[in-house]
């Protein structure tokens, strides 16, 4: 696959000469010419991280091989090196869709519910295998849900009030709202908690699984349809078409195997602090920085952002 014009973004706690040298060697290895460079974020100016954006050209570069090499170098240097095609003159992103658990929040809510119900270890093991892609999501989801039967509804409110937000999510959402993006949560988790985040952070819409509760108790069932990998991708496409936008104008962010179809459908699909299999299959990945680094991948410098 020929590359055409590319954007290569380097995000690091501090951008050292060694990091810049290694990135330059990567560029040379793939026969790419640097056409411009700009610092989007600079610790010398008081920022939390350094971010360098390079515009590159080289029609004969193998894009998939470049992405793989960038991922390997990222892991070696403990930085994020992200490659994307440069479509900014033709495409203005308008929609950003997020997974919830382990993406917007530092928890898998179904595991938290299970621990409160005394079946935590059993459910967490199934969750981990599902997120790695070893189990069918719907099958594993129903298995985990069945273990929650009888859980008191009051536990949901307790957990919602204590949801630990991912670092950078408040800054990310404040800026996306200010800049006019439509935002959505597309989650295999539960509407009870997604609605809480919507109220707290200002998401425009939420699509997740609705717990069935009877007589103040969780029944162990959810209302159809279950939001799985296929449903997430369908929802992203449906929202974009409803708003009159192309798929190239969409961004998706998620961490698990059930996010891969959504990431592949979006114009920019970002695996965030994801499992190794997900990082390897996604086109872009942020593994070492906070989630507001998404703003730099869209192309915004700190001067255009608020804290």
C-alpha positions as CSV (number, residue, x, y, z in Angstrom):
1,X,0.0,0.0,0.0
2,X,1.6,3.3,-1.1
3,X,1.7,6.0,1.6
4,X,1.3,9.3,-0.3
5,X,1.6,12.2,2.2
6,X,1.8,11.1,5.9
7,X,1.7,12.6,9.3
8,X,4.0,11.1,11.9
9,X,3.4,12.3,15.5
10,X,5.8,11.7,18.3
11,X,4.5,12.0,21.9
12,X,6.9,11.7,24.8
13,X,7.3,12.8,28.4
14,X,10.3,14.6,27.1
15,X,11.6,14.6,23.5
16,X,15.3,13.8,23.7
17,X,17.9,13.9,21.0
18,X,18.0,10.1,21.1
19,X,14.3,9.9,20.4
20,X,14.5,12.4,17.6
21,X,17.5,10.5,16.1
22,X,15.7,7.2,16.1
23,X,12.6,8.7,14.5
24,X,14.7,10.3,11.8
25,X,16.3,6.9,11.2
26,X,12.9,5.4,10.8
27,X,12.0,8.1,8.3
28,X,15.1,7.4,6.2
29,X,14.6,3.7,6.4
30,X,11.3,4.1,4.6
31,X,12.5,6.6,2.1
32,X,10.4,9.4,3.4
33,X,11.1,13.1,3.0
34,X,10.2,15.6,5.8
35,X,8.2,18.4,4.3
36,X,7.4,20.3,7.5
37,X,7.7,19.9,11.3
38,X,6.0,21.7,14.2
39,X,5.9,21.3,18.0
40,X,2.3,20.9,19.2
41,X,3.3,20.6,22.9
42,X,6.6,21.6,24.5
43,X,7.7,20.9,28.1
44,X,10.1,23.8,27.7
45,X,7.0,26.0,27.5
46,X,5.5,24.4,30.6
47,X,3.5,21.6,28.9
48,X,3.1,18.2,30.5
49,X,4.5,16.4,27.5
50,X,6.4,17.0,24.3
51,X,4.7,16.5,21.0
52,X,6.3,16.8,17.6
53,X,4.4,16.5,14.4
54,X,6.2,15.7,11.1
55,X,4.6,15.9,7.6
56,X,6.3,13.4,5.3
57,X,6.1,12.4,1.7
58,X,7.2,9.3,-0.2
59,X,4.8,7.6,-2.6
60,X,6.6,4.3,-2.5
61,X,6.6,3.7,1.3
62,X,4.9,0.6,2.6
63,X,2.3,2.2,5.0
64,X,1.5,-1.0,6.9
65,X,5.2,-1.9,7.4
66,X,5.9,1.7,8.5
67,X,3.1,1.5,11.1
68,X,4.5,-1.8,12.4
69,X,8.0,-0.4,12.6
70,X,6.7,2.7,14.4
71,X,4.9,0.6,16.9
72,X,8.0,-1.5,17.6
73,X,10.1,1.7,18.1
74,X,7.4,3.2,20.3
75,X,7.6,0.2,22.7
76,X,11.4,0.3,22.6
77,X,11.6,4.0,23.5
78,X,8.5,4.1,25.8
79,X,6.9,6.8,23.7
80,X,4.0,7.0,21.2
81,X,4.9,7.2,17.5
82,X,1.7,7.4,15.5
83,X,1.4,7.4,11.7
84,X,-1.6,8.5,9.7
85,X,-2.4,9.6,6.2
86,X,-2.5,13.3,5.8
87,X,-6.0,14.1,4.8
88,X,-6.4,17.3,6.7
89,X,-6.9,19.5,3.7
90,X,-9.7,17.3,2.4
91,X,-11.3,16.0,5.6
92,X,-12.5,17.8,8.8
93,X,-13.3,15.3,11.5
94,X,-16.7,15.9,13.2
95,X,-17.5,12.8,15.3
96,X,-15.5,11.2,18.1
97,X,-16.7,7.9,19.5
98,X,-15.3,6.3,22.7
99,X,-15.4,2.9,24.4
100,X,-16.0,3.5,28.1
101,X,-14.5,0.8,30.3
102,X,-10.6,1.0,30.5
103,X,-10.8,3.9,28.0
104,X,-12.7,6.7,29.6
105,X,-12.6,5.2,33.0
106,X,-9.9,3.2,34.8
107,X,-12.1,0.2,35.5
108,X,-14.1,-2.6,33.9
109,X,-17.5,-1.9,35.6
110,X,-18.8,-5.4,35.2
111,X,-15.8,-6.6,37.2
112,X,-16.5,-4.0,39.9
113,X,-20.1,-5.2,40.1
114,X,-18.9,-8.8,40.4
115,X,-16.5,-8.0,43.2
116,X,-19.3,-6.4,45.2
117,X,-21.4,-9.5,44.6
118,X,-18.7,-11.9,45.7
119,X,-18.0,-13.4,42.2
120,X,-15.2,-11.0,41.3
121,X,-12.4,-13.4,40.4
122,X,-14.6,-15.6,38.2
123,X,-15.9,-12.6,36.2
124,X,-12.6,-10.8,35.9
125,X,-10.9,-13.8,34.4
126,X,-13.7,-14.1,31.7
127,X,-13.5,-10.3,31.1
128,X,-9.7,-10.4,30.6
129,X,-10.0,-13.3,28.1
130,X,-12.8,-11.5,26.2
131,X,-10.8,-8.2,26.0
132,X,-7.8,-10.2,24.6
133,X,-10.1,-11.6,21.9
134,X,-10.0,-15.2,23.2
135,X,-13.7,-15.5,23.7
136,X,-16.8,-14.4,21.7
137,X,-18.0,-11.2,23.3
138,X,-21.7,-11.9,23.4
139,X,-21.1,-15.4,24.8
140,X,-18.7,-14.2,27.5
141,X,-21.0,-11.2,28.3
142,X,-24.0,-13.4,29.0
143,X,-21.9,-15.7,31.1
144,X,-20.6,-12.8,33.2
145,X,-24.1,-11.2,33.5
146,X,-25.6,-14.4,34.8
147,X,-23.3,-14.3,37.8
148,X,-24.7,-10.8,38.8
149,X,-28.2,-12.1,39.3
150,X,-29.5,-10.8,42.7
151,X,-27.1,-7.9,43.0
152,X,-28.8,-5.0,44.9
153,X,-29.5,-1.9,42.7
154,X,-28.0,0.4,45.4
155,X,-24.6,-1.0,44.5
156,X,-24.8,0.7,41.0
157,X,-25.1,4.1,42.5
158,X,-22.2,3.5,44.9
159,X,-19.9,2.4,42.0
160,X,-21.1,5.3,39.7
161,X,-20.1,7.9,42.3
162,X,-16.6,6.4,42.6
163,X,-15.8,5.9,38.9
164,X,-12.1,6.7,38.4
165,X,-11.7,8.8,35.2
166,X,-8.8,8.2,32.9
167,X,-6.1,10.9,33.1
168,X,-6.7,13.7,30.6
169,X,-10.4,12.8,29.9
170,X,-11.8,16.1,31.3
171,X,-9.4,18.2,29.3
172,X,-10.1,16.1,26.2
173,X,-13.9,16.5,26.5
174,X,-13.8,20.2,27.4
175,X,-11.8,20.9,24.2
176,X,-13.8,18.6,21.9
177,X,-17.0,20.3,23.1
178,X,-15.5,23.8,22.7
179,X,-14.2,22.9,19.2
180,X,-17.6,21.7,18.0
181,X,-17.2,17.9,17.8
182,X,-20.0,15.5,18.4
183,X,-19.1,12.9,21.0
184,X,-20.6,9.5,21.7
185,X,-20.0,6.7,24.1
186,X,-20.3,3.3,22.4
187,X,-19.9,0.8,25.1
188,X,-20.3,-2.9,25.9
189,X,-20.7,-1.7,29.5
190,X,-23.9,-0.4,30.9
191,X,-26.1,2.7,30.3
192,X,-26.4,3.3,34.0
193,X,-22.7,4.3,34.1
194,X,-22.4,5.7,30.6
195,X,-25.3,8.1,31.5
196,X,-23.4,9.2,34.6
197,X,-20.4,10.0,32.4
198,X,-22.6,11.8,29.9
199,X,-23.9,14.1,32.6
200,X,-20.5,14.6,34.1
201,X,-18.5,15.2,30.9
202,X,-21.0,16.3,28.4
203,X,-21.2,13.5,25.8
204,X,-23.8,14.2,23.1
205,X,-25.1,10.6,23.1
206,X,-24.7,7.2,24.7
207,X,-25.2,3.7,23.4
208,X,-24.6,0.9,25.9
209,X,-26.3,-2.2,27.4
210,X,-29.3,-1.6,29.6
211,X,-29.4,-3.8,32.8
212,X,-32.7,-5.4,33.6
213,X,-33.6,-4.6,37.2
214,X,-36.7,-6.0,39.0
215,X,-37.7,-5.3,42.5
216,X,-34.5,-3.5,43.2
217,X,-32.3,-6.4,42.1
218,X,-30.2,-7.0,39.0
219,X,-31.7,-10.0,37.1
220,X,-28.5,-11.0,35.3
221,X,-30.0,-10.0,31.9
222,X,-29.7,-7.0,29.6
223,X,-32.1,-5.6,27.0
224,X,-31.5,-6.4,23.4
225,X,-29.6,-5.6,21.3
226,X,-26.3,-6.3,23.1
227,X,-23.6,-3.7,22.2
228,X,-20.8,-5.9,20.9
229,X,-18.1,-5.3,18.3
230,X,-20.4,-5.4,15.3
231,X,-22.9,-3.1,17.0
232,X,-20.3,-0.5,17.9
233,X,-19.1,-0.3,14.3
234,X,-22.7,-0.1,13.1
235,X,-23.5,2.7,15.6
236,X,-20.5,4.8,14.5
237,X,-21.6,4.5,10.9
238,X,-25.2,5.2,11.7
239,X,-24.4,8.4,13.7
240,X,-22.1,9.7,11.0
241,X,-24.7,9.1,8.2
242,X,-27.5,10.6,10.4
243,X,-25.4,13.8,10.8
244,X,-24.4,13.9,7.1
245,X,-20.8,13.1,7.7
246,X,-18.5,10.6,5.9
247,X,-16.7,7.8,7.7
248,X,-13.4,9.7,7.0
249,X,-14.8,12.4,9.4
250,X,-15.0,10.0,12.3
251,X,-12.6,9.1,15.1
252,X,-12.9,6.1,17.4
253,X,-11.0,5.4,20.6
254,X,-11.0,2.0,22.4
255,X,-8.9,-0.5,24.2
256,X,-10.3,-4.0,23.7
257,X,-10.8,-6.7,21.1
258,X,-14.5,-5.7,20.8
259,X,-13.4,-2.2,19.7
260,X,-11.4,-3.4,16.7
261,X,-14.2,-3.2,14.2
262,X,-15.2,0.3,15.4
263,X,-11.5,1.4,15.1
264,X,-11.3,-0.1,11.6
265,X,-14.5,1.6,10.5
266,X,-13.5,5.1,11.7
267,X,-11.3,7.5,9.6
268,X,-8.9,7.6,12.6
269,X,-9.0,4.5,14.8
270,X,-7.0,4.9,18.0
271,X,-6.2,1.9,20.3
272,X,-5.8,3.5,23.8
273,X,-3.6,1.7,26.4
274,X,-4.8,-1.4,24.6
275,X,-3.9,-5.1,24.8
276,X,-0.9,-6.1,22.6
277,X,-3.2,-7.8,20.0
278,X,-5.4,-4.7,19.7
279,X,-2.4,-2.4,19.4
280,X,-0.9,-4.6,16.7
281,X,-4.2,-4.6,14.6
282,X,-5.2,-1.0,15.1
283,X,-3.9,1.6,12.7
284,X,-3.0,4.1,15.4
285,X,-2.2,3.6,19.1
286,X,-1.6,5.7,22.2
287,X,0.0,3.6,24.9
288,X,2.2,5.8,27.1
289,X,0.4,9.2,27.3
290,X,-2.9,10.4,28.7
291,X,-6.1,10.2,26.6
292,X,-6.0,14.0,25.8
293,X,-3.2,13.1,23.5
294,X,-6.0,12.4,21.0
295,X,-6.2,16.2,20.5
296,X,-2.6,16.2,19.2
297,X,-3.4,13.4,16.7
298,X,-6.2,15.6,15.3
299,X,-3.6,18.3,14.9
300,X,-4.2,20.8,17.7
301,X,-1.3,22.6,19.3
302,X,-1.4,23.7,22.9
303,X,-2.0,27.2,21.8
304,X,-5.4,26.2,20.5
305,X,-6.4,24.3,23.6
306,X,-7.6,25.1,27.1
307,X,-6.5,23.3,30.3
